[in-house]
């Protein structure tokens, strides 16, 4: 009896010590992270700029302020096209932008924004997440000391604003047009003079006559930029940006230093913004197009089939040039082309077939 009583008391005592230890043990505080983020967009520019700022704020909200982001719009810390080097060098931890601005570094970057006759937003997401795109993106970005995540999409873009009617492919000869990425290379093959300008410089160049035409995004953003004040002919569909994806590129050494938990939080915030931005553009483009036509006198035009065929022929030449650049460029293109074939074939009898019939029945 005494022996059992001693054992019982000993167990109770041990349990009390364990409980006291558990209760009194200090919680391990998660590391606070301060991020310097630069951008290719003007501050508060609807969609592009506000999307980047929304992503930055979401990181803070998701962590109750443990992760904070000091955001710099284009020109506030470095120029719009200098963000790549700013992050690759480690002077900033991340940038938000469009990777096709940096095809001069490697033509493969064009594929991770958009390329001529490329993927729609839903097709692009499928390629990136389940058909090898992200793995190739990681390989390419790592060569420059970066780690990239998709973080926004503007959907199918317009062909652009032109000062004159574009009746055939011949009208592109000698045309000075703002178009970055591989789309600009296509225009060059057609005899045009492509110009790469950040968003903040487009209007002044168009209004002054320094350029004859420009593409930007779509009706919502094009209306805000007041491009209609300099050019009245608005063409569709754009061959060059069928689903322009935006990215968050991070300094790879910094990224690798993060815990898996913090990497996952950043990925989740980027994935959320990817969907939110695409939804916002789809929601606002239709009303903006109506205002451009009915209030600003914009004349909506569709590219002729002859012109579109010429876009396709020139695109094939550009893709051939890209594949000669390097083994990685060739593998990126081949992966993209395979995804376009497989995912596009399904899209033809799913989304495209349904929307075509729905709009026919409803008279849309």
N, C-alpha and C positions, 0 to 999 in steps of 0.2 A: 504494500500500500504506500509506504513512504517512498519506495523507489519509483513507483508510477507517478506520485505527486511531484517528485523532483524532475522527472522527465517532462511532465506536463508544463511545469513552470518554466523549464528551460526552453521548450518549444515556443511558449507564449512570449518569452523574453526575446528570443531570436526573431520571431515574427515582428515584434514591436520595433526592434532595431532596424530590420529590413524596411518596414513601412516608414520609419522616421527618415531613413536614408533616401528613400524614393521621394518623399515629400520635400525634403530639404535640398535635394540636388539641384543646382542652378541650371536653368534652361540654356542650351547652347544657342547663342544669337547668330542668326544668319548674317553673312557678310553684306555690308552695304556696298552698292556698286554705283559709281557715277560715270555716265557715258557722255562723251562728246560726239554729237551726230551732225554731220554736214549734209547738204542736200543740193540737188540740181534745180530746185524749183523756187520761184519767188515766194516770199512769206505770205501766208494766207491765200495763196492762189487756189480757187475752188477745185476740189477733186485731187489734183496732184499734190499741191502744197499742203492742203488741209488733211489729206490722207496721211502724208508723212508725219505731220504734227499729231494727228490722232493716234498713230502707231506709237509715237514717243510717249504720249500721255497714257496710253493703255498699259505700257510697261510699268509705269509708276502705279497706276490703279490696281493692276494685278498683284502687286507686291506691297500694297499699303505704304508706298513711298520708299521702300528699301532700295529699289532700283530707280534712279533719277536720270533724266536725260536733259542735257543742255543742247538745245536745237539751234542750228544756224542755217538759215535759208541761203540761197545762192547769193554770193557777193558779200555776205556778212562776215565770213571768216576766210573763205577762199572762193574763187570763181566757180561757176556751175560745172565746168568741165575739168576742174582741178580736184574734185572730191576723190577721185580714184587714187591719185598719188597721196593725198592727205591721209587716207585710211591705210593704204598699203605701207606707208612709211611709219605708221604708228602714231602720227600726230593727232589723229582722231580715231575713235573706236569703230565707228560705222558711218555709212552714208546711205541715203535713200535716193534712188535715181533710176535711170533707164540704161541698162548695160550696153545697148547698141550705140551709145555715145562713144564707146571705147573700143570700137572695132579696129582702130589704129593700133591698139595694143595687141589684139588678136581678133581675126574675123569671127572666131567662134562665139564671141560675146554677143554678136547680133542675134543668134538663135535664142538667147535667153531673155530677149525682149520680144522681138518678133522679126520675121523675115518675109520677103515677098512670097505670095502664094503659100503662106504658112498656116499655122494652126489658130483656130478660134480659141477663145478663153477656156472653154470647157475641154477642148482637145489638148490645149497646152498643159492644163493642170493634170490631165490623164498621163501625158507623156512624162512630165516632171516627176510625178509621184509613183507611177506604176510601170513605166516603160523605158526606164534607164536615163531619163533626162537629168535628174538631180545628181546622179553619180558622175556624169560627164561634166556637169556644172561645177561640182566639187573639184574635179581634177583640173579643170581649166582655171578656176579661181585660185586654187592652191599654188599654181605656178607663179602667181603674182602676190602671194602672201595674204590671200583673202579667203573668206568663207561666205557664200551667198545664200540667201533665202528669197523666195518669191514673196512679194508684199504689195499686191495691188494689180489691177488690170482695168484698162479703159474700154475693152471690147473692140468690136469692128470699127475702124476709123474711116472717116471720109477721105475722098481723093484729094480734096483741097480747094482753096480759093484761087481763081485765075482772073487776070485782067481781061482776057479774051476767051472766046469760045474755042474749045479744043475738039475739033471735028475729026481729027485723025492723028495717027502716030507722028506724022510729019510735022505737026504743030509743036512738037516738043523740041525740035532742032533749034538750038540756040537759046532755049528758054532758061532763065535763071530762076531756079526754084529751091526753096528751103526744104530739104528732105535728108535727114541723117540716116546712118546705118546702111545696110545693103540695098535698101530702096533707092538711096541716092546713087549707088553704083549702077543700078538698073537704068536710071535716068541718064547717066553718063553714057551708057552703051547705046542709048537712043539719040544721042547727040545733044542732050541738055547739059546745063552747067549746074550741078547740085551744090547747094550751100548748106553747111551745118551751123545752125544758130541756136543758142539757148532760148527758151520761151520768152524771156524778158526782152529780147532784142528783135523779135519777129515783126511786131507792128511797125516800129520805126523804119525798118528796112523795106517793108512793103509799101508804106505810105510815101516814102521818099523815092521809090522807084528803083532802089538798089537791087531788089528782086522783083520778078514778074509774077510769081505765084508762091504759095506756101501751103503745106499741109501742117496741121497742128494736132488736133485730137478728134473732136466731133462737135456737133452743134452746141452743146452746153458750153464747152470751153471756148469754142471759136466765137460764139456770141459775146462772151465776156471780154475777149481780146479785141473786139470791134474790127475784125478783119474785113467785114463787109464795107467799111468806110473806104477801103482802097481797091477792093475787087468784088465784083457782083456775081460772077459765075462760080457756082458751088457744085463740084463733081462728086459722084459716088459710083460704085463702091471703091474704096481705096484698095489697091492691090498690095500695098507695102506693109500695112499694119492690121491684119485681121484679128488680132487679139493681143494688144501691146501689154506685156507684163512688166511691172516695175519690181525693183529689188531692194533688199537691204543687204549690203555687202559689209561684212565686219572684218577687222584685222584678225588674221587667222591665229597668230600667237595669243592675242587677247582672248579670242573665242576658245581656244584649247585650254586656257587657264581657268575657264569657268567650270563650275560644277555641272553635272549632268542635269540637275534640277533647273539651274538658271538657263542653260541652253534650251531646255524644253519650254520654259516660260517664254523666251524670246521667239522660239519657233511658233508657239501657240499664238502669240500676239501678231506675228507676221501672217500666219494663216487666216486669222480673223480679219485683218485688214485687207487681205487679198479678196475675200468674199464681199466685205462691206463696200469697198471701192467699186467693184464691178457692179454691184446692185445699184449704187448711187448713180453711176453713169447711165445705166439702162433706164432708171426712173426719170432722169432729167433731160435726156437727149431729145425725146419726141416733142415735148413742149417747146424746147428751145428752137428746134427746126421750124416749127410752125410760126414762131415769132420772127425768125430770120426771113421767112418767105413773105409773111403777111404784113409785117411792120417795117422791115428794112429793105424790102424790094430785092432780096436775093433771088437769083434765078437758078433753080435746081436743075442739074443736067446729069445724064448718065453717060459714062464713057462708052464709046462704040465698041462693038465686038472686035473690029479691026484693031483698035487701040489696045484693047485688053489682050489680044493675041500677041501684039508686039511687046507688051509688058512681060508676057510669059516667055517669049523667045529670048529677050534680054536677061530675064531672071535665070534661065538655064545657063547662059554664058557666065553670069556672075557666080552661080553655084559651082561651076567647073573651076573657076579661078580660085574660089575659096578652098576647094578640096586639094588643090595643088600646094596650098600654103604649108601644111604639115599633116602628120599622121593624126594628130588630135582633131584638127579641123575636119579631116575626112571622116573620122569616126562620129563626130558630132553630126555632120550632115547626114550620114547614112542612118543613124539612129532616128533623127528627125524625119527623114523621108519614109522610113519604115512605119513610124507612128502615124504620119499623115495618111499613108495608104490604109493601114489597118483601122485606125480610129475614124478616119474620114469615110471609109466604106460603111461603117456602122452608122455614122452620123447621117449619111445620105438616106437611109431607110428608117431613121428614127426622127430626130429633130427636124431635119430639112423637109422630109416627106410630110410630117404632121403639120408643120407651120404653113407649108405651101397650101395644103388642103384646107386648113382652118381659115386662112386668110381669103381663100377663094370663096368658101361658103359664106363668110361674113362680109365679103366685099371690101376687105382691107387692102 
